Amino acid sequence: MLLTLDLLGIVVFAVSGGLLAVRNQLDIVGVVVLAMVTGLGGGVIRDVIIGADPAAFADWRYLLAPAVAGLVTFLWHPAVGRFERSINVFDAFGLGLFAVAGAVKAYDAGLGLLASAVLGAVTAVGGGVLRDVLADRVPVVLRDGELYAIPAIAGATVAVLGKELDLAPVVVTLTGAGLTIGWRLLALRRGWVAPRPRTSPPPP
């Protein structure tokens, strides 16, 4: 299950990175690089933190999946203009899949419930942060009021609790990823934002 989640999350995030690169009119190298960084960034961060060899460099499938996704996205670039909103949709699915995959792998590596949930969220947002930095825009997770990290943390927490209760892998995946994806898409559709202070403190 973990391999499937990882590869699905990589492909979905890679497509979001490739779509953003095409929208920014990058060449084929830029599209593939941004797709690979987006797809692999969160997983590499996760593996380094838990002291594991990064799966991206230990299994050829981890490198092939985002590269192919980037190439396919580049070849289909004429359709991007008609599906610009799909960038956010793909990103939401990648967020949910990576939140669960990161939390499950951290839990299986022996981390506690809280640490596993936090690392799941870090896995989910890491690739997107690197994507946005390379694309020269403010990362989604840092934008004013964006509900991005909170849904990832919620989904990762549900996944970890499911593992603790020894639920079936498909139940853990559907509940954790479904919560993150659904919350993120609803936030985008309805304009929900994260809580903010009512007043700003005076400058020092």
Disulfide bonds with the S-S distance in Angstrom:
none
